[in-house]
Amino acid sequence: MSEVSMSKIKDEMRTEYKRKDLGKGVRGKYFERYAKGTNLVLLNDKVAKAFPSAEAVNEALLGLLALTEQTARITSRATRASRKRFVA
């Protein structure tokens, strides 16, 4: 901003505060802490239309998690004998 426009801006700081006493600000000082506390996700337009609210998205995802937990099982690699049966 130019000095002319700065002079037109009303100074809203209280009289007991002096700008020179506040020190220099640090950009991004709390960014990492803030980022850890948020978990915003951008949805595709089609997905946003299908799930119009956060509750709808959470309900669908929780249902998907429950389904994966029910169907998850430990699998082992097939042995040579069982592979021969499937190939023949």
PyMOL Python script that loads the backbone (N, CA, C, O; Angstrom):
from pymol import cmd

cmd.read_pdbstr("""\
ATOM      1  N   MET A   1       0.837  -1.183   0.000  1.00  0.00           N
ATOM      2  CA  MET A   1       0.000   0.000   0.000  1.00  0.00           C
ATOM      3  C   MET A   1       0.877   1.240   0.000  1.00  0.00           C
ATOM      4  O   MET A   1       1.955   1.264   0.594  1.00  0.00           O
ATOM      5  N   SER A   2       0.411   2.220  -0.649  1.00  0.00           N
ATOM      6  CA  SER A   2       1.175   3.465  -0.667  1.00  0.00           C
ATOM      7  C   SER A   2       0.930   4.225   0.635  1.00  0.00           C
ATOM      8  O   SER A   2       0.003   3.926   1.388  1.00  0.00           O
ATOM      9  N   GLU A   3       1.775   5.201   0.875  1.00  0.00           N
ATOM     10  CA  GLU A   3       1.638   5.983   2.104  1.00  0.00           C
ATOM     11  C   GLU A   3       0.347   6.780   2.122  1.00  0.00           C
ATOM     12  O   GLU A   3      -0.218   7.027   3.188  1.00  0.00           O
ATOM     13  N   VAL A   4      -0.120   7.181   0.961  1.00  0.00           N
ATOM     14  CA  VAL A   4      -1.361   7.950   0.897  1.00  0.00           C
ATOM     15  C   VAL A   4      -2.532   7.087   1.356  1.00  0.00           C
ATOM     16  O   VAL A   4      -3.350   7.529   2.163  1.00  0.00           O
ATOM     17  N   SER A   5      -2.617   5.861   0.848  1.00  0.00           N
ATOM     18  CA  SER A   5      -3.730   5.000   1.242  1.00  0.00           C
ATOM     19  C   SER A   5      -3.599   4.565   2.698  1.00  0.00           C
ATOM     20  O   SER A   5      -4.608   4.365   3.376  1.00  0.00           O
ATOM     21  N   MET A   6      -2.377   4.417   3.183  1.00  0.00           N
ATOM     22  CA  MET A   6      -2.174   4.052   4.581  1.00  0.00           C
ATOM     23  C   MET A   6      -2.651   5.161   5.507  1.00  0.00           C
ATOM     24  O   MET A   6      -3.170   4.882   6.588  1.00  0.00           O
ATOM     25  N   SER A   7      -2.487   6.388   5.108  1.00  0.00           N
ATOM     26  CA  SER A   7      -2.902   7.491   5.967  1.00  0.00           C
ATOM     27  C   SER A   7      -4.420   7.601   6.027  1.00  0.00           C
ATOM     28  O   SER A   7      -4.970   8.137   6.989  1.00  0.00           O
ATOM     29  N   LYS A   8      -5.092   7.096   5.007  1.00  0.00           N
ATOM     30  CA  LYS A   8      -6.549   7.149   4.995  1.00  0.00           C
ATOM     31  C   LYS A   8      -7.169   6.066   5.878  1.00  0.00           C
ATOM     32  O   LYS A   8      -8.312   6.196   6.317  1.00  0.00           O
ATOM     33  N   ILE A   9      -6.419   5.007   6.133  1.00  0.00           N
ATOM     34  CA  ILE A   9      -6.940   3.914   6.946  1.00  0.00           C
ATOM     35  C   ILE A   9      -7.008   4.361   8.402  1.00  0.00           C
ATOM     36  O   ILE A   9      -6.048   4.900   8.953  1.00  0.00           O
ATOM     37  N   LYS A  10      -8.157   4.124   9.003  1.00  0.00           N
ATOM     38  CA  LYS A  10      -8.336   4.500  10.402  1.00  0.00           C
ATOM     39  C   LYS A  10      -7.504   3.560  11.272  1.00  0.00           C
ATOM     40  O   LYS A  10      -7.551   2.342  11.100  1.00  0.00           O
ATOM     41  N   ASP A  11      -6.764   4.116  12.179  1.00  0.00           N
ATOM     42  CA  ASP A  11      -5.952   3.318  13.089  1.00  0.00           C
ATOM     43  C   ASP A  11      -6.868   2.771  14.177  1.00  0.00           C
ATOM     44  O   ASP A  11      -7.388   3.527  14.997  1.00  0.00           O
ATOM     45  N   GLU A  12      -7.063   1.444  14.182  1.00  0.00           N
ATOM     46  CA  GLU A  12      -7.979   0.822  15.126  1.00  0.00           C
ATOM     47  C   GLU A  12      -7.277   0.258  16.356  1.00  0.00           C
ATOM     48  O   GLU A  12      -7.931  -0.304  17.234  1.00  0.00           O
ATOM     49  N   MET A  13      -5.973   0.398  16.433  1.00  0.00           N
ATOM     50  CA  MET A  13      -5.243  -0.130  17.571  1.00  0.00           C
ATOM     51  C   MET A  13      -5.468   0.777  18.787  1.00  0.00           C
ATOM     52  O   MET A  13      -5.522   2.001  18.668  1.00  0.00           O
ATOM     53  N   ARG A  14      -5.595   0.159  19.931  1.00  0.00           N
ATOM     54  CA  ARG A  14      -5.794   0.933  21.151  1.00  0.00           C
ATOM     55  C   ARG A  14      -4.593   1.833  21.413  1.00  0.00           C
ATOM     56  O   ARG A  14      -3.478   1.548  20.977  1.00  0.00           O
ATOM     57  N   THR A  15      -4.835   2.896  22.115  1.00  0.00           N
ATOM     58  CA  THR A  15      -3.770   3.870  22.365  1.00  0.00           C
ATOM     59  C   THR A  15      -2.666   3.309  23.250  1.00  0.00           C
ATOM     60  O   THR A  15      -1.519   3.745  23.148  1.00  0.00           O
ATOM     61  N   GLU A  16      -2.988   2.348  24.121  1.00  0.00           N
ATOM     62  CA  GLU A  16      -1.954   1.804  25.003  1.00  0.00           C
ATOM     63  C   GLU A  16      -0.998   0.862  24.272  1.00  0.00           C
ATOM     64  O   GLU A  16       0.072   0.548  24.794  1.00  0.00           O
ATOM     65  N   TYR A  17      -1.366   0.407  23.077  1.00  0.00           N
ATOM     66  CA  TYR A  17      -0.487  -0.456  22.282  1.00  0.00           C
ATOM     67  C   TYR A  17       0.308   0.385  21.298  1.00  0.00           C
ATOM     68  O   TYR A  17      -0.230   1.275  20.640  1.00  0.00           O
ATOM     69  N   LYS A  18       1.560   0.098  21.214  1.00  0.00           N
ATOM     70  CA  LYS A  18       2.428   0.760  20.237  1.00  0.00           C
ATOM     71  C   LYS A  18       2.938  -0.306  19.282  1.00  0.00           C
ATOM     72  O   LYS A  18       3.403  -1.357  19.722  1.00  0.00           O
ATOM     73  N   ARG A  19       2.860  -0.060  18.017  1.00  0.00           N
ATOM     74  CA  ARG A  19       3.273  -1.037  17.011  1.00  0.00           C
ATOM     75  C   ARG A  19       4.728  -1.438  17.197  1.00  0.00           C
ATOM     76  O   ARG A  19       5.069  -2.610  17.038  1.00  0.00           O
ATOM     77  N   LYS A  20       5.576  -0.500  17.525  1.00  0.00           N
ATOM     78  CA  LYS A  20       6.997  -0.810  17.683  1.00  0.00           C
ATOM     79  C   LYS A  20       7.249  -1.726  18.884  1.00  0.00           C
ATOM     80  O   LYS A  20       8.251  -2.440  18.906  1.00  0.00           O
ATOM     81  N   ASP A  21       6.356  -1.718  19.884  1.00  0.00           N
ATOM     82  CA  ASP A  21       6.505  -2.583  21.055  1.00  0.00           C
ATOM     83  C   ASP A  21       6.055  -4.025  20.792  1.00  0.00           C
ATOM     84  O   ASP A  21       6.428  -4.933  21.535  1.00  0.00           O
ATOM     85  N   LEU A  22       5.268  -4.238  19.757  1.00  0.00           N
ATOM     86  CA  LEU A  22       4.733  -5.568  19.475  1.00  0.00           C
ATOM     87  C   LEU A  22       5.749  -6.490  18.819  1.00  0.00           C
ATOM     88  O   LEU A  22       5.608  -7.711  18.894  1.00  0.00           O
ATOM     89  N   GLY A  23       6.742  -5.946  18.195  1.00  0.00           N
ATOM     90  CA  GLY A  23       7.749  -6.770  17.535  1.00  0.00           C
ATOM     91  C   GLY A  23       7.310  -7.186  16.144  1.00  0.00           C
ATOM     92  O   GLY A  23       6.215  -6.860  15.685  1.00  0.00           O
ATOM     93  N   LYS A  24       8.196  -7.912  15.492  1.00  0.00           N
ATOM     94  CA  LYS A  24       7.929  -8.339  14.126  1.00  0.00           C
ATOM     95  C   LYS A  24       7.151  -9.656  14.151  1.00  0.00           C
ATOM     96  O   LYS A  24       7.486 -10.558  14.919  1.00  0.00           O
ATOM     97  N   GLY A  25       6.131  -9.770  13.331  1.00  0.00           N
ATOM     98  CA  GLY A  25       5.346 -11.002  13.235  1.00  0.00           C
ATOM     99  C   GLY A  25       6.108 -12.069  12.471  1.00  0.00           C
ATOM    100  O   GLY A  25       6.978 -11.761  11.656  1.00  0.00           O
ATOM    101  N   VAL A  26       5.778 -13.319  12.739  1.00  0.00           N
ATOM    102  CA  VAL A  26       6.423 -14.442  12.071  1.00  0.00           C
ATOM    103  C   VAL A  26       5.374 -15.144  11.220  1.00  0.00           C
ATOM    104  O   VAL A  26       4.342 -15.579  11.731  1.00  0.00           O
ATOM    105  N   ARG A  27       5.637 -15.252   9.928  1.00  0.00           N
ATOM    106  CA  ARG A  27       4.693 -15.881   9.016  1.00  0.00           C
ATOM    107  C   ARG A  27       4.705 -17.398   9.217  1.00  0.00           C
ATOM    108  O   ARG A  27       5.765 -18.024   9.248  1.00  0.00           O
ATOM    109  N   GLY A  28       3.522 -17.970   9.351  1.00  0.00           N
ATOM    110  CA  GLY A  28       3.392 -19.420   9.450  1.00  0.00           C
ATOM    111  C   GLY A  28       3.845 -20.020  10.767  1.00  0.00           C
ATOM    112  O   GLY A  28       4.179 -21.203  10.819  1.00  0.00           O
ATOM    113  N   LYS A  29       3.863 -19.245  11.813  1.00  0.00           N
ATOM    114  CA  LYS A  29       4.373 -19.711  13.102  1.00  0.00           C
ATOM    115  C   LYS A  29       3.592 -20.919  13.625  1.00  0.00           C
ATOM    116  O   LYS A  29       4.185 -21.841  14.185  1.00  0.00           O
ATOM    117  N   TYR A  30       2.287 -20.921  13.450  1.00  0.00           N
ATOM    118  CA  TYR A  30       1.446 -21.994  13.974  1.00  0.00           C
ATOM    119  C   TYR A  30       0.874 -22.881  12.873  1.00  0.00           C
ATOM    120  O   TYR A  30      -0.054 -23.650  13.123  1.00  0.00           O
ATOM    121  N   PHE A  31       1.412 -22.785  11.665  1.00  0.00           N
ATOM    122  CA  PHE A  31       0.847 -23.516  10.532  1.00  0.00           C
ATOM    123  C   PHE A  31       0.870 -25.025  10.742  1.00  0.00           C
ATOM    124  O   PHE A  31      -0.147 -25.683  10.525  1.00  0.00           O
ATOM    125  N   GLU A  32       1.997 -25.589  11.155  1.00  0.00           N
ATOM    126  CA  GLU A  32       2.099 -27.038  11.332  1.00  0.00           C
ATOM    127  C   GLU A  32       1.140 -27.533  12.411  1.00  0.00           C
ATOM    128  O   GLU A  32       0.495 -28.567  12.242  1.00  0.00           O
ATOM    129  N   ARG A  33       1.046 -26.806  13.508  1.00  0.00           N
ATOM    130  CA  ARG A  33       0.140 -27.190  14.586  1.00  0.00           C
ATOM    131  C   ARG A  33      -1.311 -27.136  14.101  1.00  0.00           C
ATOM    132  O   ARG A  33      -2.113 -28.011  14.426  1.00  0.00           O
ATOM    133  N   TYR A  34      -1.640 -26.108  13.325  1.00  0.00           N
ATOM    134  CA  TYR A  34      -2.989 -25.970  12.778  1.00  0.00           C
ATOM    135  C   TYR A  34      -3.294 -27.091  11.793  1.00  0.00           C
ATOM    136  O   TYR A  34      -4.385 -27.661  11.818  1.00  0.00           O
ATOM    137  N   ALA A  35      -2.341 -27.409  10.928  1.00  0.00           N
ATOM    138  CA  ALA A  35      -2.542 -28.443   9.917  1.00  0.00           C
ATOM    139  C   ALA A  35      -2.776 -29.809  10.560  1.00  0.00           C
ATOM    140  O   ALA A  35      -3.546 -30.611  10.031  1.00  0.00           O
ATOM    141  N   LYS A  36      -2.134 -30.085  11.677  1.00  0.00           N
ATOM    142  CA  LYS A  36      -2.331 -31.364  12.366  1.00  0.00           C
ATOM    143  C   LYS A  36      -3.733 -31.467  12.957  1.00  0.00           C
ATOM    144  O   LYS A  36      -4.271 -32.565  13.098  1.00  0.00           O
ATOM    145  N   GLY A  37      -4.317 -30.338  13.298  1.00  0.00           N
ATOM    146  CA  GLY A  37      -5.638 -30.340  13.912  1.00  0.00           C
ATOM    147  C   GLY A  37      -6.781 -30.304  12.926  1.00  0.00           C
ATOM    148  O   GLY A  37      -7.941 -30.322  13.336  1.00  0.00           O
ATOM    149  N   THR A  38      -6.493 -30.254  11.647  1.00  0.00           N
ATOM    150  CA  THR A  38      -7.550 -30.213  10.647  1.00  0.00           C
ATOM    151  C   THR A  38      -7.434 -31.407   9.722  1.00  0.00           C
ATOM    152  O   THR A  38      -6.355 -31.975   9.553  1.00  0.00           O
ATOM    153  N   ASN A  39      -8.539 -31.778   9.133  1.00  0.00           N
ATOM    154  CA  ASN A  39      -8.529 -32.882   8.182  1.00  0.00           C
ATOM    155  C   ASN A  39      -9.564 -32.645   7.087  1.00  0.00           C
ATOM    156  O   ASN A  39     -10.417 -33.496   6.835  1.00  0.00           O
ATOM    157  N   LEU A  40      -9.485 -31.519   6.459  1.00  0.00           N
ATOM    158  CA  LEU A  40     -10.396 -31.190   5.380  1.00  0.00           C
ATOM    159  C   LEU A  40     -10.025 -31.968   4.136  1.00  0.00           C
ATOM    160  O   LEU A  40      -8.848 -32.180   3.843  1.00  0.00           O
ATOM    161  N   VAL A  41     -11.047 -32.391   3.407  1.00  0.00           N
ATOM    162  CA  VAL A  41     -10.842 -33.140   2.176  1.00  0.00           C
ATOM    163  C   VAL A  41     -11.715 -32.515   1.106  1.00  0.00           C
ATOM    164  O   VAL A  41     -12.887 -32.226   1.348  1.00  0.00           O
ATOM    165  N   LEU A  42     -11.153 -32.303  -0.077  1.00  0.00           N
ATOM    166  CA  LEU A  42     -11.934 -31.780  -1.187  1.00  0.00           C
ATOM    167  C   LEU A  42     -12.563 -32.941  -1.936  1.00  0.00           C
ATOM    168  O   LEU A  42     -11.882 -33.895  -2.313  1.00  0.00           O
ATOM    169  N   LEU A  43     -13.872 -32.850  -2.149  1.00  0.00           N
ATOM    170  CA  LEU A  43     -14.598 -33.918  -2.818  1.00  0.00           C
ATOM    171  C   LEU A  43     -14.779 -33.607  -4.294  1.00  0.00           C
ATOM    172  O   LEU A  43     -14.905 -32.448  -4.689  1.00  0.00           O
ATOM    173  N   ASN A  44     -14.790 -34.652  -5.095  1.00  0.00           N
ATOM    174  CA  ASN A  44     -15.113 -34.548  -6.504  1.00  0.00           C
ATOM    175  C   ASN A  44     -16.561 -34.058  -6.611  1.00  0.00           C
ATOM    176  O   ASN A  44     -17.358 -34.304  -5.706  1.00  0.00           O
ATOM    177  N   ASP A  45     -16.911 -33.374  -7.696  1.00  0.00           N
ATOM    178  CA  ASP A  45     -18.267 -32.842  -7.856  1.00  0.00           C
ATOM    179  C   ASP A  45     -19.331 -33.936  -7.775  1.00  0.00           C
ATOM    180  O   ASP A  45     -20.373 -33.737  -7.152  1.00  0.00           O
ATOM    181  N   LYS A  46     -19.078 -35.087  -8.400  1.00  0.00           N
ATOM    182  CA  LYS A  46     -20.050 -36.190  -8.368  1.00  0.00           C
ATOM    183  C   LYS A  46     -20.236 -36.707  -6.945  1.00  0.00           C
ATOM    184  O   LYS A  46     -21.354 -37.003  -6.525  1.00  0.00           O
ATOM    185  N   VAL A  47     -19.152 -36.812  -6.221  1.00  0.00           N
ATOM    186  CA  VAL A  47     -19.220 -37.298  -4.839  1.00  0.00           C
ATOM    187  C   VAL A  47     -19.961 -36.291  -3.969  1.00  0.00           C
ATOM    188  O   VAL A  47     -20.770 -36.680  -3.126  1.00  0.00           O
ATOM    189  N   ALA A  48     -19.698 -35.016  -4.163  1.00  0.00           N
ATOM    190  CA  ALA A  48     -20.356 -33.973  -3.377  1.00  0.00           C
ATOM    191  C   ALA A  48     -21.864 -33.967  -3.622  1.00  0.00           C
ATOM    192  O   ALA A  48     -22.638 -33.703  -2.702  1.00  0.00           O
ATOM    193  N   LYS A  49     -22.284 -34.255  -4.847  1.00  0.00           N
ATOM    194  CA  LYS A  49     -23.723 -34.319  -5.136  1.00  0.00           C
ATOM    195  C   LYS A  49     -24.355 -35.540  -4.476  1.00  0.00           C
ATOM    196  O   LYS A  49     -25.486 -35.473  -3.995  1.00  0.00           O
ATOM    197  N   ALA A  50     -23.629 -36.653  -4.451  1.00  0.00           N
ATOM    198  CA  ALA A  50     -24.164 -37.878  -3.857  1.00  0.00           C
ATOM    199  C   ALA A  50     -24.223 -37.792  -2.332  1.00  0.00           C
ATOM    200  O   ALA A  50     -25.112 -38.372  -1.710  1.00  0.00           O
ATOM    201  N   PHE A  51     -23.289 -37.078  -1.740  1.00  0.00           N
ATOM    202  CA  PHE A  51     -23.219 -36.953  -0.282  1.00  0.00           C
ATOM    203  C   PHE A  51     -23.225 -35.469   0.078  1.00  0.00           C
ATOM    204  O   PHE A  51     -22.161 -34.859   0.191  1.00  0.00           O
ATOM    205  N   PRO A  52     -24.394 -34.887   0.257  1.00  0.00           N
ATOM    206  CA  PRO A  52     -24.503 -33.438   0.437  1.00  0.00           C
ATOM    207  C   PRO A  52     -24.053 -32.911   1.798  1.00  0.00           C
ATOM    208  O   PRO A  52     -23.881 -31.703   1.957  1.00  0.00           O
ATOM    209  N   SER A  53     -23.861 -33.788   2.778  1.00  0.00           N
ATOM    210  CA  SER A  53     -23.483 -33.299   4.107  1.00  0.00           C
ATOM    211  C   SER A  53     -22.344 -34.136   4.673  1.00  0.00           C
ATOM    212  O   SER A  53     -22.061 -35.233   4.193  1.00  0.00           O
ATOM    213  N   ALA A  54     -21.704 -33.602   5.692  1.00  0.00           N
ATOM    214  CA  ALA A  54     -20.613 -34.319   6.353  1.00  0.00           C
ATOM    215  C   ALA A  54     -21.129 -35.608   6.990  1.00  0.00           C
ATOM    216  O   ALA A  54     -20.431 -36.622   7.003  1.00  0.00           O
ATOM    217  N   GLU A  55     -22.345 -35.563   7.513  1.00  0.00           N
ATOM    218  CA  GLU A  55     -22.922 -36.757   8.127  1.00  0.00           C
ATOM    219  C   GLU A  55     -23.103 -37.868   7.096  1.00  0.00           C
ATOM    220  O   GLU A  55     -22.849 -39.035   7.394  1.00  0.00           O
ATOM    221  N   ALA A  56     -23.540 -37.516   5.890  1.00  0.00           N
ATOM    222  CA  ALA A  56     -23.736 -38.513   4.833  1.00  0.00           C
ATOM    223  C   ALA A  56     -22.409 -39.142   4.424  1.00  0.00           C
ATOM    224  O   ALA A  56     -22.330 -40.351   4.205  1.00  0.00           O
ATOM    225  N   VAL A  57     -21.373 -38.324   4.323  1.00  0.00           N
ATOM    226  CA  VAL A  57     -20.048 -38.836   3.964  1.00  0.00           C
ATOM    227  C   VAL A  57     -19.535 -39.762   5.061  1.00  0.00           C
ATOM    228  O   VAL A  57     -19.045 -40.854   4.774  1.00  0.00           O
ATOM    229  N   ASN A  58     -19.644 -39.336   6.303  1.00  0.00           N
ATOM    230  CA  ASN A  58     -19.163 -40.151   7.426  1.00  0.00           C
ATOM    231  C   ASN A  58     -19.925 -41.467   7.530  1.00  0.00           C
ATOM    232  O   ASN A  58     -19.325 -42.510   7.788  1.00  0.00           O
ATOM    233  N   GLU A  59     -21.235 -41.428   7.331  1.00  0.00           N
ATOM    234  CA  GLU A  59     -22.035 -42.647   7.399  1.00  0.00           C
ATOM    235  C   GLU A  59     -21.606 -43.640   6.317  1.00  0.00           C
ATOM    236  O   GLU A  59     -21.476 -44.834   6.585  1.00  0.00           O
ATOM    237  N   ALA A  60     -21.388 -43.146   5.102  1.00  0.00           N
ATOM    238  CA  ALA A  60     -20.965 -44.024   4.008  1.00  0.00           C
ATOM    239  C   ALA A  60     -19.579 -44.608   4.270  1.00  0.00           C
ATOM    240  O   ALA A  60     -19.353 -45.796   4.043  1.00  0.00           O
ATOM    241  N   LEU A  61     -18.664 -43.789   4.740  1.00  0.00           N
ATOM    242  CA  LEU A  61     -17.308 -44.276   4.997  1.00  0.00           C
ATOM    243  C   LEU A  61     -17.266 -45.253   6.166  1.00  0.00           C
ATOM    244  O   LEU A  61     -16.528 -46.237   6.125  1.00  0.00           O
ATOM    245  N   LEU A  62     -18.044 -44.992   7.198  1.00  0.00           N
ATOM    246  CA  LEU A  62     -18.103 -45.928   8.325  1.00  0.00           C
ATOM    247  C   LEU A  62     -18.708 -47.262   7.891  1.00  0.00           C
ATOM    248  O   LEU A  62     -18.279 -48.321   8.349  1.00  0.00           O
ATOM    249  N   GLY A  63     -19.698 -47.207   7.014  1.00  0.00           N
ATOM    250  CA  GLY A  63     -20.270 -48.440   6.472  1.00  0.00           C
ATOM    251  C   GLY A  63     -19.253 -49.217   5.660  1.00  0.00           C
ATOM    252  O   GLY A  63     -19.190 -50.443   5.742  1.00  0.00           O
ATOM    253  N   LEU A  64     -18.460 -48.506   4.877  1.00  0.00           N
ATOM    254  CA  LEU A  64     -17.414 -49.151   4.087  1.00  0.00           C
ATOM    255  C   LEU A  64     -16.360 -49.782   4.992  1.00  0.00           C
ATOM    256  O   LEU A  64     -15.899 -50.892   4.726  1.00  0.00           O
ATOM    257  N   LEU A  65     -15.981 -49.089   6.050  1.00  0.00           N
ATOM    258  CA  LEU A  65     -15.016 -49.649   7.001  1.00  0.00           C
ATOM    259  C   LEU A  65     -15.562 -50.907   7.672  1.00  0.00           C
ATOM    260  O   LEU A  65     -14.842 -51.892   7.833  1.00  0.00           O
ATOM    261  N   ALA A  66     -16.824 -50.870   8.058  1.00  0.00           N
ATOM    262  CA  ALA A  66     -17.435 -52.041   8.693  1.00  0.00           C
ATOM    263  C   ALA A  66     -17.452 -53.219   7.728  1.00  0.00           C
ATOM    264  O   ALA A  66     -17.202 -54.357   8.126  1.00  0.00           O
ATOM    265  N   LEU A  67     -17.745 -52.949   6.473  1.00  0.00           N
ATOM    266  CA  LEU A  67     -17.772 -54.007   5.464  1.00  0.00           C
ATOM    267  C   LEU A  67     -16.390 -54.606   5.254  1.00  0.00           C
ATOM    268  O   LEU A  67     -16.255 -55.824   5.131  1.00  0.00           O
ATOM    269  N   THR A  68     -15.370 -53.771   5.212  1.00  0.00           N
ATOM    270  CA  THR A  68     -14.012 -54.287   5.015  1.00  0.00           C
ATOM    271  C   THR A  68     -13.546 -55.093   6.222  1.00  0.00           C
ATOM    272  O   THR A  68     -12.816 -56.071   6.066  1.00  0.00           O
ATOM    273  N   GLU A  69     -13.957 -54.697   7.415  1.00  0.00           N
ATOM    274  CA  GLU A  69     -13.584 -55.458   8.608  1.00  0.00           C
ATOM    275  C   GLU A  69     -14.266 -56.825   8.622  1.00  0.00           C
ATOM    276  O   GLU A  69     -13.681 -57.806   9.081  1.00  0.00           O
ATOM    277  N   GLN A  70     -15.494 -56.892   8.123  1.00  0.00           N
ATOM    278  CA  GLN A  70     -16.218 -58.159   8.091  1.00  0.00           C
ATOM    279  C   GLN A  70     -15.635 -59.111   7.054  1.00  0.00           C
ATOM    280  O   GLN A  70     -15.600 -60.322   7.273  1.00  0.00           O
ATOM    281  N   THR A  71     -15.183 -58.574   5.938  1.00  0.00           N
ATOM    282  CA  THR A  71     -14.721 -59.432   4.843  1.00  0.00           C
ATOM    283  C   THR A  71     -13.223 -59.670   4.853  1.00  0.00           C
ATOM    284  O   THR A  71     -12.727 -60.488   4.079  1.00  0.00           O
ATOM    285  N   ALA A  72     -12.495 -58.977   5.708  1.00  0.00           N
ATOM    286  CA  ALA A  72     -11.039 -59.144   5.744  1.00  0.00           C
ATOM    287  C   ALA A  72     -10.692 -60.498   6.345  1.00  0.00           C
ATOM    288  O   ALA A  72     -11.259 -60.905   7.359  1.00  0.00           O
ATOM    289  N   ARG A  73      -9.761 -61.183   5.712  1.00  0.00           N
ATOM    290  CA  ARG A  73      -9.297 -62.454   6.254  1.00  0.00           C
ATOM    291  C   ARG A  73      -7.833 -62.625   5.886  1.00  0.00           C
ATOM    292  O   ARG A  73      -7.343 -62.033   4.925  1.00  0.00           O
ATOM    293  N   ILE A  74      -7.172 -63.417   6.640  1.00  0.00           N
ATOM    294  CA  ILE A  74      -5.760 -63.667   6.385  1.00  0.00           C
ATOM    295  C   ILE A  74      -5.662 -64.710   5.282  1.00  0.00           C
ATOM    296  O   ILE A  74      -6.277 -65.773   5.360  1.00  0.00           O
ATOM    297  N   THR A  75      -4.893 -64.400   4.269  1.00  0.00           N
ATOM    298  CA  THR A  75      -4.708 -65.348   3.174  1.00  0.00           C
ATOM    299  C   THR A  75      -3.256 -65.765   3.141  1.00  0.00           C
ATOM    300  O   THR A  75      -2.367 -65.013   3.543  1.00  0.00           O
ATOM    301  N   SER A  76      -3.027 -66.969   2.658  1.00  0.00           N
ATOM    302  CA  SER A  76      -1.658 -67.443   2.521  1.00  0.00           C
ATOM    303  C   SER A  76      -1.418 -67.768   1.057  1.00  0.00           C
ATOM    304  O   SER A  76      -2.362 -67.969   0.292  1.00  0.00           O
ATOM    305  N   ARG A  77      -0.186 -67.815   0.684  1.00  0.00           N
ATOM    306  CA  ARG A  77       0.146 -68.145  -0.699  1.00  0.00           C
ATOM    307  C   ARG A  77      -0.192 -69.606  -0.963  1.00  0.00           C
ATOM    308  O   ARG A  77      -0.058 -70.462  -0.089  1.00  0.00           O
ATOM    309  N   ALA A  78      -0.624 -69.861  -2.162  1.00  0.00           N
ATOM    310  CA  ALA A  78      -0.960 -71.233  -2.533  1.00  0.00           C
ATOM    311  C   ALA A  78       0.309 -72.069  -2.610  1.00  0.00           C
ATOM    312  O   ALA A  78       1.359 -71.587  -3.036  1.00  0.00           O
ATOM    313  N   THR A  79       0.203 -73.317  -2.198  1.00  0.00           N
ATOM    314  CA  THR A  79       1.351 -74.217  -2.281  1.00  0.00           C
ATOM    315  C   THR A  79       1.471 -74.739  -3.706  1.00  0.00           C
ATOM    316  O   THR A  79       0.550 -74.578  -4.506  1.00  0.00           O
ATOM    317  N   ARG A  80       2.579 -75.353  -4.022  1.00  0.00           N
ATOM    318  CA  ARG A  80       2.784 -75.874  -5.380  1.00  0.00           C
ATOM    319  C   ARG A  80       1.737 -76.922  -5.731  1.00  0.00           C
ATOM    320  O   ARG A  80       1.265 -76.961  -6.867  1.00  0.00           O
ATOM    321  N   ALA A  81       1.372 -77.761  -4.791  1.00  0.00           N
ATOM    322  CA  ALA A  81       0.399 -78.822  -5.059  1.00  0.00           C
ATOM    323  C   ALA A  81      -0.956 -78.227  -5.432  1.00  0.00           C
ATOM    324  O   ALA A  81      -1.601 -78.693  -6.372  1.00  0.00           O
ATOM    325  N   SER A  82      -1.385 -77.215  -4.710  1.00  0.00           N
ATOM    326  CA  SER A  82      -2.683 -76.623  -5.022  1.00  0.00           C
ATOM    327  C   SER A  82      -2.635 -75.842  -6.329  1.00  0.00           C
ATOM    328  O   SER A  82      -3.638 -75.777  -7.040  1.00  0.00           O
ATOM    329  N   ARG A  83      -1.495 -75.251  -6.660  1.00  0.00           N
ATOM    330  CA  ARG A  83      -1.368 -74.544  -7.935  1.00  0.00           C
ATOM    331  C   ARG A  83      -1.483 -75.512  -9.102  1.00  0.00           C
ATOM    332  O   ARG A  83      -2.084 -75.180 -10.123  1.00  0.00           O
ATOM    333  N   LYS A  84      -0.914 -76.711  -8.963  1.00  0.00           N
ATOM    334  CA  LYS A  84      -0.967 -77.700 -10.042  1.00  0.00           C
ATOM    335  C   LYS A  84      -2.406 -78.126 -10.301  1.00  0.00           C
ATOM    336  O   LYS A  84      -2.778 -78.366 -11.450  1.00  0.00           O
ATOM    337  N   ARG A  85      -3.219 -78.225  -9.259  1.00  0.00           N
ATOM    338  CA  ARG A  85      -4.623 -78.609  -9.442  1.00  0.00           C
ATOM    339  C   ARG A  85      -5.376 -77.568 -10.256  1.00  0.00           C
ATOM    340  O   ARG A  85      -6.201 -77.915 -11.101  1.00  0.00           O
ATOM    341  N   PHE A  86      -5.093 -76.277 -10.000  1.00  0.00           N
ATOM    342  CA  PHE A  86      -5.798 -75.221 -10.709  1.00  0.00           C
ATOM    343  C   PHE A  86      -5.319 -75.070 -12.143  1.00  0.00           C
ATOM    344  O   PHE A  86      -6.108 -74.704 -13.015  1.00  0.00           O
ATOM    345  N   VAL A  87      -4.065 -75.339 -12.407  1.00  0.00           N
ATOM    346  CA  VAL A  87      -3.506 -75.193 -13.749  1.00  0.00           C
ATOM    347  C   VAL A  87      -3.987 -76.325 -14.645  1.00  0.00           C
ATOM    348  O   VAL A  87      -4.298 -76.086 -15.811  1.00  0.00           O
ATOM    349  N   ALA A  88      -4.055 -77.534 -14.141  1.00  0.00           N
ATOM    350  CA  ALA A  88      -4.403 -78.710 -14.947  1.00  0.00           C
ATOM    351  C   ALA A  88      -5.828 -78.759 -15.338  1.00  0.00           C
ATOM    352  O   ALA A  88      -6.251 -79.695 -16.017  1.00  0.00           O
TER     353      ALA A  88
END
""", "prot")
cmd.dss("prot")
cmd.show_as("cartoon", "prot")
cmd.util.cbc("prot")
cmd.orient("prot")
